Amino acid sequence: MKTRITELFGIEHPIIQGGMHFVGLAEMAAAVSNAGGLGIITGLTQRTPEGLAKEIARCKEMTDKPFGVNLTFLPSVNPPDYPGFVKVIIESGVKVVETAGNNPQKYLPALKEAGIKVIHKCTAVRHALKAEKIGCDAVSVDGFECGGHPGEDDIPNFILLPRAADELTIPFVASGGMADARSLVAALAMGAEGMNMGTRFIATKEAPVHENVKQAIVDASELDTRLVMRPLRNTERVLTNPAVERLLAKEKELGANLRFEDIADEVAGVYPKIMQEGHMEIGAWSCGMVAGLINDIPSVQELIDQVMTEADTLIKQRLSGLC
Ligand SMILES: Cc1cc2nc3c(=O)[nH]c(=O)nc-3n(C[C@H](O)[C@H](O)[C@H](O)COP(=O)(O)O)c2cc1C
């Protein structure tokens, strides 16, 4: 399938694997890129620019296809060494960067000068328009359904995607709630040029996470996610568990007085214990409502092949048969 996104990134299928903390390692990104999509290494999971350089080198050993690096700009008192991460990305020859979390303007001149394509992930049309204005090449439009940070506007993709299509000139992919061929075809119908998946890619054979994480996604229904940190205006959609219920009880009790320190036990530093060691109830971890559509753990190649084959059938048989 050829779209503006496959052309922009030089990939076979219009499918991107969004950056995911402690999931977007070289194994994940290489598996997606080898299957014809765009795999993405999560920059900040590597603590230092040197660590990221090694991860990029490892990924290059596993694939000769294009892959990208995610740079998430977090609200932080002691920010990571972003200039160092950008330098490593440029020097390593990576050709795609997915930015998220905040305006990437400061780093765009250096990235563009190095010929790097930038796709910015955002949850509002106004932010997508801003990304277009400052020179991003594409945007990933993340609806309220998404795993991770859906922003504070709560606009689901059935509204957000056509709104984005009405306003944007640069190409965009649909993100949040995407799982299969139906998602891809619907996203294309609403004006997107492809789709970005997070949660779906965690439940694959190659995802470098503990089996408990994959099984938790398979076991979950669309009713099992919760929104945490809303009082801090840093809303995150996570899979529910006892730690999340504890966190929500604290939010309720403390109301407007809630500070990050009050919930640090449930959110700070929990990812390695969950993703690598499989301690599923230790804290809050991002997961999309799309878990309700995920019932198996295929290889990435099987997943992407199935999406593309069924998308073809959906378009040529079901949809054209209706006219
Ligand atoms: C476990 C997990 C960790 C994530 N970590 C990040 C991250 O570090 N940076 C980022 O930009 N997005 C992150 N995301 C968001 C994904 O890249 C993607 O936008 C989102 O998962 C799409 O929604 P979906 O899960 O419904 O497919 C994360 C998502 C999950 C599920």
The ligand as an SDF file (V2000), in Angstrom:
LIG
                    3D

 31 33  0  0  0  0  0  0  0  0999 V2000
    3.5600    0.8060   27.7180 C   0  0  0  0  0  0  0  0  0  0  0  0
    3.5010    2.0630   26.9000 C   0  0  0  0  0  0  0  0  0  0  0  0
    4.5310    2.9810   27.0330 C   0  0  0  0  0  0  0  0  0  0  0  0
    4.5160    4.1620   26.2690 C   0  0  0  0  0  0  0  0  0  0  0  0
    5.5840    5.0300   26.3710 N   0  0  0  0  0  0  0  0  0  0  0  0
    5.6270    6.1260   25.5570 C   0  0  0  0  0  0  0  0  0  0  0  0
    6.7580    6.9950   25.5680 C   0  0  0  0  0  0  0  0  0  0  0  0
    7.7160    6.7980   26.3210 O   0  0  0  0  0  0  0  0  0  0  0  0
    6.7470    8.0580   24.7250 N   0  0  0  0  0  0  0  0  0  0  0  0
    5.7030    8.3010   23.8750 C   0  0  0  0  0  0  0  0  0  0  0  0
    5.7680    9.2680   23.1140 O   0  0  0  0  0  0  0  0  0  0  0  0
    4.6150    7.5100   23.8520 N   0  0  0  0  0  0  0  0  0  0  0  0
    4.5510    6.4290   24.6570 C   0  0  0  0  0  0  0  0  0  0  0  0
    3.4610    5.5820   24.6030 N   0  0  0  0  0  0  0  0  0  0  0  0
    2.3590    5.8820   23.6400 C   0  0  0  0  0  0  0  0  0  0  0  0
    2.5090    5.0960   22.3340 C   0  0  0  0  0  0  0  0  0  0  0  0
    3.6210    5.4810   21.6030 O   0  0  0  0  0  0  0  0  0  0  0  0
    1.2670    5.2730   21.4290 C   0  0  0  0  0  0  0  0  0  0  0  0
    1.1070    6.6360   21.1160 O   0  0  0  0  0  0  0  0  0  0  0  0
    0.0070    4.7550   22.0750 C   0  0  0  0  0  0  0  0  0  0  0  0
    0.2500    3.5280   22.7060 O   0  0  0  0  0  0  0  0  0  0  0  0
   -1.1010    4.5900   21.0450 C   0  0  0  0  0  0  0  0  0  0  0  0
   -2.2530    4.0690   21.6230 O   0  0  0  0  0  0  0  0  0  0  0  0
   -2.6080    2.4920   21.6370 P   0  0  0  0  0  0  0  0  0  0  0  0
   -1.8950    1.9400   22.8140 O   0  0  0  0  0  0  0  0  0  0  0  0
   -4.0890    2.4920   21.7880 O   0  0  0  0  0  0  0  0  0  0  0  0
   -2.1380    1.8960   20.3570 O   0  0  0  0  0  0  0  0  0  0  0  0
    3.4280    4.4280   25.3840 C   0  0  0  0  0  0  0  0  0  0  0  0
    2.3880    3.5000   25.2900 C   0  0  0  0  0  0  0  0  0  0  0  0
    2.4060    2.3250   26.0310 C   0  0  0  0  0  0  0  0  0  0  0  0
    1.2580    1.3580   25.8830 C   0  0  0  0  0  0  0  0  0  0  0  0
  1  2  1  0
  2  3  1  0
  2 30  2  0
  3  4  2  0
  4  5  1  0
  4 28  1  0
  5  6  2  0
  6  7  1  0
  6 13  1  0
  7  8  2  0
  7  9  1  0
  9 10  1  0
 10 11  2  0
 10 12  1  0
 12 13  2  0
 13 14  1  0
 14 15  1  0
 14 28  1  0
 15 16  1  0
 16 17  1  0
 16 18  1  0
 18 19  1  0
 18 20  1  0
 20 21  1  0
 20 22  1  0
 22 23  1  0
 23 24  1  0
 24 25  2  0
 24 26  1  0
 24 27  1  0
 28 29  2  0
 29 30  1  0
 30 31  1  0
M  END
$$$$
